[in-house]
Amino acid sequence: MGKKNYKNMNFNNKEDYLYALYGLIEYIYPLLEKYIRYNGQLGHYLEEIMEKNQKYIDFNICEEWKDKIQNVSHGLLKGFVDEASTGFSYIMFRKLMNKTKYKLSDIPKDIDDELKELRDVRNWTFHLAQSDFVASREVFEKSVAPEFKKHVIHQFNPVKIRKYRVSETIMLASFHDHTAHRIEVYEKIFEIMKKDFEILLGEKIEIVECLSDIFFFLGDDFATAQLSMAMQKKKYDGSDEQYEKITGRKKNRW
């Protein structure tokens, strides 16, 4: 018998597909909840700014809002449309299911188009594109009038880092509107995900939020992260000894 592959999921039966889609729903639900909550908080902040007729906002505050919301957005993009070879997402799940006998929900064309657009966004935002540097140089060169081009060269020393004192309020307002549109798209896709799960499970599902008092640093999330990293590096063979060494916990602890 060959060595078990722990780096990628194995799909051999219906339960494997159920476990995978359950994991995606469990992963995406809290991220979507945060994304909606943060966008609502940003909306309230903008209302206060606009009541004061502020044309500009402290640039650092603007960046903090964007960093906060975009961080969650990256997580959602991974869950919905990541197609990396060792990654997993809803779009990958659908492709796998299309090869089986199971029939899932039909995806409306507009949502299918949105999924493709989200996939392009994910591919563009998750790496530093060479086109960013090419575009930057093109903007620099196109900004110079032809008669001055031979006299203008890019100064390489010192290296100048752009910083700003304020940002136009409209920039953050536009970001808020963009996020609101993304929420509509994400919610529609998530509803299709739940329908797919119900079709596969054969019964209506409900999502229940289970509140615990304390988030423990060395809890299940920590153990899962440690084990996943070891699997990525092919340093886990499934033995009880390695499991206990990597996770720091005993097998059959319940």
C-alpha positions in Angstrom: 0.0 0.0 0.0 1.3 3.4 -1.0 2.1 6.2 1.5 -1.0 8.2 2.4 -1.0 11.8 1.0 -1.7 14.2 3.8 -0.9 17.3 1.8 -4.1 17.1 -0.3 -7.6 15.9 0.4 -8.7 12.5 -0.8 -12.2 12.2 -2.2 -13.4 8.6 -2.3 -16.9 8.7 -1.1 -19.9 11.0 -0.3 -18.7 11.7 3.3 -15.4 13.1 1.9 -17.3 15.7 -0.1 -19.6 16.5 2.8 -16.6 17.0 5.1 -14.9 19.3 2.6 -18.0 21.5 2.0 -18.8 21.6 5.7 -15.2 22.9 6.3 -15.7 25.6 3.6 -19.0 26.8 5.2 -17.4 26.7 8.6 -14.5 28.8 7.3 -16.4 31.3 5.2 -19.3 32.1 7.6 -17.3 34.0 10.3 -15.3 35.9 7.6 -18.5 37.0 5.8 -20.0 38.1 9.2 -16.9 40.2 9.9 -16.9 41.6 6.4 -20.5 42.8 6.7 -19.9 44.1 10.3 -16.8 46.1 9.3 -18.5 47.6 6.2 -21.4 48.7 8.5 -18.9 50.3 10.9 -17.2 52.1 8.0 -20.6 53.3 6.8 -21.3 54.9 10.2 -17.9 56.5 10.3 -18.4 58.0 6.8 -21.8 59.4 7.9 -20.1 61.3 10.7 -17.5 62.6 8.3 -20.0 63.7 5.7 -22.1 65.5 8.4 -19.1 67.6 9.1 -18.6 68.2 5.3 -15.0 66.9 5.6 -13.5 66.8 2.2 -10.3 65.0 3.5 -9.6 62.2 6.0 -6.3 61.5 7.8 -4.5 59.2 5.4 -3.4 56.7 8.1 -7.0 56.3 9.2 -8.1 55.7 5.6 -5.4 53.1 5.2 -6.3 51.4 8.5 -9.9 50.9 7.3 -8.8 49.5 4.0 -6.3 47.1 5.6 -8.9 45.9 8.1 -11.5 45.1 5.5 -9.1 43.9 2.8 -7.6 41.4 5.2 -11.0 39.7 5.6 -11.6 40.0 1.8 -8.5 38.0 1.1 -9.7 35.3 3.4 -13.1 35.2 1.6 -11.4 35.1 -1.8 -9.4 32.1 -0.7 -12.5 30.3 0.4 -14.5 31.1 -2.7 -12.1 31.0 -5.6 -8.6 29.9 -4.7 -7.3 27.5 -7.4 -3.7 26.9 -6.1 -2.6 23.3 -6.4 -2.5 22.7 -2.7 -5.3 25.1 -1.8 -9.1 24.5 -1.7 -12.1 26.6 -2.4 -15.7 26.4 -3.4 -14.9 26.8 -7.1 -12.6 23.8 -6.8 -15.3 21.8 -4.9 -17.7 22.5 -7.8 -15.2 21.2 -10.3 -14.6 18.0 -8.3 -18.4 17.4 -7.9 -18.9 17.8 -11.7 -16.9 14.7 -12.1 -19.2 12.7 -9.9 -22.8 11.4 -10.1 -24.1 14.0 -7.7 -26.1 17.0 -9.2 -25.6 20.3 -7.4 -27.4 23.7 -7.6 -27.4 25.5 -10.9 -25.4 28.7 -10.7 -27.0 31.7 -12.4 -24.9 33.2 -15.2 -24.5 36.5 -13.4 -23.1 34.7 -10.3 -20.9 32.5 -12.5 -19.5 35.7 -14.1 -18.9 37.1 -10.6 -17.0 34.0 -9.6 -14.8 34.3 -12.6 -14.2 38.0 -11.8 -13.4 37.1 -8.2 -10.9 34.5 -9.3 -9.2 37.1 -11.4 -9.1 39.5 -8.4 -7.7 36.7 -6.2 -4.9 35.9 -8.8 -4.0 39.6 -9.2 -4.0 40.6 -5.5 -2.2 37.5 -4.1 1.1 38.2 -5.8 3.2 41.2 -6.7 2.6 41.4 -10.4 5.4 42.4 -12.8 2.7 44.4 -14.6 2.6 46.8 -11.6 6.2 47.8 -12.3 5.7 47.9 -16.1 2.6 50.1 -15.6 4.4 52.4 -13.2 7.2 53.0 -15.6 4.7 53.5 -18.5 2.9 56.2 -16.4 6.2 57.9 -15.7 7.2 57.9 -19.4 3.8 58.9 -20.7 3.7 61.8 -18.3 6.6 63.5 -19.9 6.1 65.7 -23.0 8.0 64.3 -26.1 10.2 67.4 -26.3 11.4 66.9 -22.8 11.9 63.1 -22.8 15.6 63.2 -23.7 16.2 65.5 -20.7 14.2 63.6 -18.1 15.6 60.4 -16.5 14.4 58.4 -13.5 16.3 59.3 -10.4 17.3 56.1 -8.6 19.0 57.6 -5.6 17.6 58.5 -3.2 14.8 55.9 -3.2 11.7 58.0 -2.6 8.8 56.5 -0.6 5.5 58.2 -1.2 3.6 59.2 2.0 0.5 61.4 2.3 -1.0 63.5 5.1 -4.7 63.2 4.0 -6.9 61.4 1.6 -10.0 62.6 -0.2 -13.1 61.4 1.6 -14.6 60.3 -1.7 -11.8 57.6 -1.9 -13.0 55.9 1.3 -16.6 56.3 0.3 -15.9 54.6 -3.0 -14.2 51.8 -1.1 -17.3 51.4 1.1 -19.6 51.2 -2.0 -17.3 48.6 -3.6 -17.4 46.5 -0.4 -21.2 46.7 -0.2 -21.3 45.3 -3.8 -19.0 42.5 -2.8 -21.2 41.6 0.2 -24.2 41.1 -2.2 -22.1 38.8 -4.3 -20.6 36.9 -1.4 -24.0 36.4 0.2 -25.5 35.0 -3.1 -22.6 32.5 -3.5 -22.8 31.5 0.1 -26.5 30.7 -0.3 -25.7 28.4 -3.2 -23.0 26.7 -1.1 -25.6 26.0 1.6 -28.0 24.6 -1.0 -25.3 22.3 -2.4 -24.6 21.1 1.1 -28.3 20.3 1.6 -28.5 18.5 -1.7 -25.5 16.4 -0.8 -26.6 15.8 2.8 -30.3 15.1 1.8 -31.8 17.4 4.5 -32.3 21.0 5.4 -29.4 22.5 7.4 -29.1 25.3 10.0 -26.0 27.2 11.0 -25.7 27.6 14.8 -23.2 30.0 16.4 -21.7 28.3 19.5 -20.3 30.8 22.0 -17.4 29.8 24.2 -16.0 31.9 27.0 -12.3 31.8 26.2 -10.3 31.4 23.0 -7.3 29.3 24.1 -4.0 29.9 22.4 -3.1 26.1 22.4 -6.6 25.0 21.4 -7.8 23.1 18.4 -7.0 25.9 15.9 -3.4 26.0 17.0 -3.1 22.2 16.8 -4.7 22.2 13.3 -2.4 24.9 12.1 0.7 23.1 13.3 -0.4 19.8 11.8 -1.3 21.5 8.5 2.1 23.1 8.2 3.8 19.8 8.9 1.7 18.2 6.2 2.7 20.9 3.7 6.3 20.1 4.4 5.7 16.3 4.3 6.8 15.9 7.8 3.8 14.0 9.1 3.3 10.3 8.4 0.1 9.8 10.4 1.8 8.1 13.4 0.6 8.8 17.0 4.2 9.8 17.9 4.4 12.5 15.2 0.9 13.7 15.9 1.7 14.2 19.6 5.0 15.8 18.9 3.7 18.3 16.3 0.4 19.2 18.1 1.7 19.0 21.6 -1.3 17.0 22.7 -2.1 13.4 23.4 -4.2 11.2 21.0 -7.7 10.3 22.3 -7.6 13.2 24.7 -11.4 13.1 25.1 
